[in-house]
Amino acid sequence: MWLLVFAMLVFRFGHGLYFPFSSIYFHNVLGIPLSLVGVGLAVFAGSSVVSGLVAGPITDRYGRKPTMLVALSGSAASFLGFALVDGFAGYLAVSAAHGLLGWSMFEASRNAMVADVTQPGARSRAYGLVRVGGNVGWAAGPMSAGLISAAANGSAGVYPKLFVGTSVLTALVALALAATVRESLPSRQEGGPGGKDGRRLREAFADGPFVLLLGVGVLLYYVFTQDWQALPIYAKNFVGVPDGQIGLFLGANGLMVILFQLPVSYLIDRGSKVTALLAGAVLFALSSATLLLTESFLGILISFVLFFTLAEMVLEVAGASLAAELAPVRLRGTYLALFGACFGAACGVSPIVGGSLLQAEMPDVIWKIQLVAAGLAAAGLVTLAFLRNRPGKKG
């Protein structure tokens, strides 16, 4: 667990150097239209979904550690590729590679390893602890990127250097885990070589409550992924927020997680994961409503740092915990990878919608659609609670 906490700290610091200003760089510097930036993110998302479908059965068959190392190596290579692209074609190709061998595969194997080494009653806190480690890095990453960008007076050349830094840090994480972490796969007897990956997926998709959880996950991750991509551009191009302050509110998200993720995770462990996710849906709705009602840096700060961050803390912990709880042990990696693929599925839609609406100067429509998504997720969670509490089902 502590090795994973350390790995997430460095890994997320590197990501914090890349993600806050990636869309700004590709649009404002390389001249890629926002709608096409959204297409690249959609390609990344689509390949992430494919990666999730493949990574889960692979982790259940061959182990968590080798899958994790392949993912980290691919991620390091793709971040370097982002620093070298000079147009839409290169951006699109690297986005596809980053989705196939990158974040999604790493999250699937990491989440499975966390579930392997913890008891159900402490699993939310375990996921929360790993997230705290990641957000220590994430708090420092965007603020560092913002300060570096401000020191460079917005020079276009600073962004690729930040992307190279992300690549180097990701490679260092891979080397550290290769040397230190132990394999945690519960059993190598079930699902050994024999081409049973398709059967694992069929079993997971035949589980009605789990499939409903996947639908809820896509809706909630739609809001999650769209805000992370749309808000920096919205803040800069519509509200006039400078780069340094963009890094500030993104970094404050990480600081909030550091301070409150473990208490939130403790409460989730003591109660229903479904109820926790329902609270998260309400918080996402409040975040979107705040953006509808105000056009100011203060409004963005309240929406993102308060409501959105609390919703994110619930989603990232309760979602994975519930997926692990629903999964048979021999399919744990498959279930967690499929839940992780909800991120990719949502990201396949949300950046295109957000980018197109920002291009059309209609940001209010973005927040209205998010309100609908949060409401549909809440309805799905009420249905899931009913299904799980029927006679003969676990509460």
C-alpha positions in Angstrom: 0.0 0.0 0.0 2.7 2.5 0.9 4.6 1.7 -2.3 1.5 2.5 -4.2 0.9 5.7 -2.2 4.5 6.9 -3.1 4.0 5.8 -6.8 0.8 7.8 -7.0 2.4 10.9 -5.5 5.1 11.0 -8.2 2.8 9.8 -11.0 0.1 12.5 -10.3 2.7 15.2 -9.9 3.8 14.5 -13.4 0.3 14.5 -14.7 -0.2 17.8 -13.0 2.5 19.3 -15.2 0.6 18.1 -18.3 -3.2 18.1 -18.0 -4.0 21.6 -16.8 -2.4 23.3 -19.8 -2.6 20.6 -22.4 -5.8 21.8 -24.1 -4.6 25.4 -23.9 -1.3 24.4 -25.6 -2.9 22.3 -28.4 -5.5 25.0 -29.1 -3.8 28.3 -28.4 -0.2 27.4 -29.5 -0.6 24.6 -32.1 -3.8 26.1 -33.5 -5.9 23.0 -33.2 -9.6 24.0 -33.0 -11.3 23.2 -29.7 -13.7 20.8 -31.4 -10.7 18.8 -32.8 -9.0 18.9 -29.4 -12.2 17.2 -28.2 -11.9 14.7 -31.0 -8.4 13.8 -29.8 -9.6 13.4 -26.3 -12.5 11.2 -27.6 -9.9 9.0 -29.4 -8.0 8.7 -26.2 -11.2 7.8 -24.4 -12.2 5.2 -27.0 -8.8 3.5 -26.9 -9.0 3.7 -23.0 -12.2 1.7 -23.1 -10.6 -0.9 -25.3 -7.7 -1.0 -22.9 -10.0 -1.5 -20.0 -11.7 -4.4 -21.7 -8.3 -6.0 -22.3 -6.5 -5.0 -19.1 -8.9 -6.5 -16.6 -8.8 -10.1 -17.9 -5.0 -9.7 -18.3 -4.5 -8.7 -14.7 -6.7 -11.6 -13.6 -4.7 -14.0 -15.7 -1.1 -12.8 -15.6 -1.0 -10.6 -12.5 -1.2 -6.9 -11.4 2.5 -6.0 -11.5 3.4 -6.8 -15.2 0.2 -5.0 -16.4 1.1 -2.0 -14.3 4.6 -1.8 -15.6 3.5 -2.1 -19.2 1.0 0.7 -18.6 3.5 3.0 -17.0 6.0 2.5 -19.8 3.4 3.2 -22.4 2.3 6.3 -20.6 5.8 7.7 -20.3 6.3 7.2 -24.1 3.1 8.9 -25.0 3.7 11.9 -22.8 7.0 12.3 -24.6 5.1 12.0 -27.9 2.8 14.9 -26.9 5.8 17.1 -26.5 7.0 16.3 -30.0 3.7 16.6 -32.0 3.3 19.7 -34.2 -0.2 19.3 -35.5 -3.5 17.5 -35.4 -2.4 14.2 -37.0 0.4 13.6 -34.5 -1.8 14.7 -31.6 -4.4 12.2 -32.7 -2.0 9.3 -33.0 -0.4 9.9 -29.6 -3.8 10.2 -28.0 -4.8 6.8 -29.3 -1.5 5.2 -28.1 -1.9 7.0 -24.7 -5.3 5.4 -24.3 -4.3 1.9 -25.2 -1.1 1.7 -23.1 -1.5 4.3 -20.3 -3.7 5.6 -17.6 -6.6 3.2 -17.9 -4.4 0.1 -17.8 -2.5 1.4 -14.8 -5.6 2.3 -12.9 -7.1 -1.2 -13.5 -4.1 -3.0 -12.2 -3.5 -0.6 -9.3 -7.1 -0.8 -8.1 -7.1 -4.6 -8.3 -3.9 -4.6 -6.2 -5.4 -2.4 -3.6 -8.4 -4.7 -3.4 -6.2 -7.7 -3.1 -4.3 -6.5 0.0 -7.2 -5.0 2.0 -10.3 -6.2 3.8 -13.8 -5.0 2.5 -14.4 -3.0 5.7 -11.3 -0.9 5.1 -11.2 -0.9 1.4 -12.6 2.6 0.9 -10.0 4.0 3.3 -7.3 2.1 1.3 -8.4 3.7 -1.9 -8.6 7.0 -0.1 -5.1 6.7 1.1 -3.8 6.0 -2.4 -5.7 9.0 -3.6 -4.3 11.2 -0.9 -0.8 10.2 -2.1 -1.8 11.0 -5.7 -3.3 14.4 -4.7 -0.2 15.4 -2.8 1.4 15.2 -6.2 -1.5 16.7 -8.0 -1.7 19.7 -5.6 2.0 20.5 -6.4 1.9 19.6 -10.1 -0.6 22.2 -11.5 0.7 24.9 -9.1 4.2 24.2 -10.3 3.1 24.2 -13.9 1.3 27.5 -13.4 4.3 29.1 -11.7 6.7 27.9 -14.4 4.3 29.2 -17.1 4.0 32.5 -15.4 7.8 32.8 -15.0 8.1 32.1 -18.7 5.6 34.9 -19.4 3.3 32.5 -21.2 6.0 31.5 -23.7 4.8 28.7 -26.0 8.0 26.8 -25.5 7.4 26.1 -21.9 4.5 23.6 -22.5 6.4 20.9 -24.3 9.1 21.0 -21.5 6.4 20.4 -19.0 5.2 17.4 -21.0 8.8 16.0 -21.1 8.9 16.3 -17.3 5.7 14.3 -17.1 7.3 11.5 -19.2 10.5 11.4 -17.1 8.6 11.2 -13.8 6.3 8.4 -15.2 9.3 6.4 -16.3 10.8 6.8 -12.8 7.7 5.4 -11.2 7.8 2.4 -13.5 11.4 1.7 -12.5 10.7 2.1 -8.8 7.7 -0.3 -8.8 9.6 -2.8 -10.9 12.3 -2.9 -8.2 10.1 -2.9 -5.1 6.4 -4.0 -5.5 5.3 -7.7 -5.0 2.7 -9.4 -7.0 -0.7 -9.6 -5.3 -2.8 -11.8 -7.5 -4.9 -14.0 -5.1 -4.7 -17.2 -7.2 -3.0 -18.2 -10.4 -5.0 -21.4 -10.7 -8.3 -19.9 -12.0 -8.2 -18.3 -15.4 -4.7 -19.5 -16.3 -3.6 -19.8 -19.9 -6.5 -21.1 -22.0 -8.2 -18.2 -23.6 -10.9 -17.6 -21.0 -10.8 -13.8 -21.2 -14.0 -13.6 -23.2 -15.8 -15.7 -20.6 -14.7 -13.3 -17.8 -16.2 -10.4 -19.7 -19.4 -12.2 -20.4 -19.8 -13.1 -16.7 -19.3 -9.5 -15.7 -21.8 -8.1 -18.2 -24.4 -10.7 -17.1 -24.3 -9.2 -13.6 -27.3 -6.8 -13.6 -26.4 -4.6 -10.6 -22.9 -4.3 -11.8 -24.0 -3.2 -15.3 -26.3 -0.6 -13.7 -23.2 0.6 -11.7 -21.4 0.9 -15.0 -24.1 3.1 -16.4 -24.1 5.3 -13.3 -20.3 5.5 -13.6 -20.4 6.7 -17.2 -22.8 9.5 -16.2 -20.8 10.7 -13.2 -17.5 10.5 -15.0 -19.1 12.5 -17.8 -19.3 15.5 -15.4 -15.9 14.7 -13.9 -14.0 14.5 -17.2 -15.8 17.5 -18.8 -15.0 19.9 -16.0 -11.3 19.0 -15.9 -11.1 19.7 -19.7 -13.5 22.5 -20.1 -12.9 24.6 -17.0 -9.3 25.7 -17.6 -10.3 27.0 -21.1 -13.5 28.5 -19.9 -11.7 30.2 -17.0 -9.0 31.6 -19.3 -10.9 32.5 -22.5 -14.4 33.4 -21.1 -13.7 34.7 -17.6 -10.2 36.1 -18.1 -8.5 34.1 -15.4 -4.7 34.2 -15.8 -2.6 31.0 -15.9 -1.3 31.4 -12.4 -4.8 31.4 -10.9 -5.9 28.5 -13.1 -3.1 26.5 -11.6 -4.2 27.7 -8.2 -7.8 26.5 -8.3 -6.7 23.2 -9.9 -4.1 22.7 -7.3 -6.6 23.6 -4.5 -8.6 20.6 -5.7 -5.6 18.4 -4.7 -5.2 20.2 -1.4 -8.8 19.5 -0.5 -8.4 15.8 -1.3 -5.3 15.7 1.0 -7.2 17.3 3.9 -10.6 15.5 3.5 -10.2 12.3 1.5 -9.5 10.0 4.5 -12.4 11.3 6.6 -14.7 11.0 3.6 -13.4 7.5 3.0 -13.9 6.6 6.6 -17.6 7.6 6.4 -18.0 5.6 3.2 -16.6 2.5 4.8 -19.1 2.9 7.7 -22.1 3.2 5.4 -23.6 2.2 2.0 -21.5 2.7 -1.0 -24.6 3.3 -3.1 -25.8 6.1 -0.7 -22.3 7.7 -0.9 -22.5 7.7 -4.7 -25.9 9.3 -4.6 -24.5 12.1 -2.4 -21.7 12.4 -5.0 -24.3 12.9 -7.8 -26.0 15.6 -5.8 -22.7 17.4 -5.3 -21.9 17.3 -9.0 -25.3 18.8 -9.6 -24.6 21.6 -7.2 -21.2 22.3 -8.9 -22.9 22.6 -12.3 -25.7 24.9 -10.9 -23.0 27.2 -9.4 -21.4 27.6 -12.8 -24.8 28.4 -14.3 -25.4 31.1 -11.7 -22.1 33.0 -11.7 -19.3 34.0 -14.2 -16.4 34.8 -11.9 -13.3 33.3 -10.5 -15.0 33.1 -7.1 -17.8 31.1 -8.6 -15.4 28.7 -10.3 -13.5 28.4 -7.0 -16.7 27.4 -5.1 -18.0 25.1 -7.8 -14.7 23.3 -8.4 -12.8 23.3 -5.2 -15.9 22.7 -2.9 -18.7 20.9 -4.6 -16.8 19.2 -7.5 -13.9 18.1 -5.3 -16.2 16.5 -2.7 -18.1 14.7 -5.4 -14.8 13.5 -6.9 -13.6 12.2 -3.6 -16.8 10.1 -3.3 -16.9 8.9 -6.8 -13.2 7.7 -7.0 -13.5 5.8 -3.7 -17.0 4.6 -3.4 -17.2 3.6 -7.1 -14.1 1.4 -7.0 -15.1 -0.1 -3.6 -18.6 -1.0 -4.8 -17.2 -2.6 -7.9 -14.8 -4.7 -5.8 -17.6 -5.6 -3.5 -19.8 -6.8 -6.4 -17.0 -8.8 -8.0 -16.1 -12.5 -7.4 -12.5 -12.7 -6.3 -11.4 -14.4 -9.5 -12.9 -11.6 -11.6 -11.8 -8.7 -9.4 -9.4 -7.3 -12.0 -12.0 -7.6 -14.7 -14.8 -5.8 -12.7 -12.4 -3.0 -11.6 -11.1 -2.5 -15.1 -14.6 -2.3 -16.5 -15.6 0.3 -13.9 -12.4 2.2 -14.7 -13.4 2.1 -18.4 -16.4 4.3 -17.4 -13.9 7.1 -17.3 -12.8 6.4 -20.9 -16.4 6.0 -22.1 -17.4 9.3 -20.6 -14.3 11.0 -21.9 -15.2 9.8 -25.4 -18.3 12.1 -25.3 -17.7 14.9 -22.8 -14.7 16.6 -24.5 -16.4 16.7 -27.9 -19.6 18.2 -26.4 -17.6 20.6 -24.2 -15.2 21.6 -27.0 -18.0 22.2 -29.5 -20.1 24.3 -27.1 -17.1 26.4 -26.0 -16.2 26.9 -29.7 -19.8 28.1 -30.2 -19.5 30.3 -27.1 -22.3 28.5 -25.3 -20.7 27.4 -22.0 -24.1 27.5 -20.1 -25.3 24.6 -22.1 -22.4 22.5 -20.8 -23.5 23.0 -17.2 -27.1 22.3 -18.0 -26.2 18.9 -19.7 -24.2 18.1 -16.6 -27.2 18.7 -14.4 -29.2 16.2 -16.5 -26.4 13.6 -16.3 -26.2 14.0 -12.5 -30.0 13.6 -12.2 -30.0 10.4 -14.3 -27.1 9.0 -12.3 -29.1 9.6 -9.1 -32.1 7.8 -10.5 -29.8 4.8 -11.5 -28.4 4.7 -8.0 -31.9 4.6 -6.4 -32.7 1.6 -8.7 -29.4 -0.1 -7.8 -30.2 0.3 -4.1 -33.6 -1.4 -4.7 -32.0 -4.3 -6.6 -29.4 -4.9 -3.9 -31.9 -4.8 -1.1 -34.3 -7.3 -2.6 -34.7 -10.6 -0.7 -31.8 -12.8 -1.3 -29.5 -10.0 -2.3 -26.7 -8.3 -0.2 -27.5 -5.0 1.4 
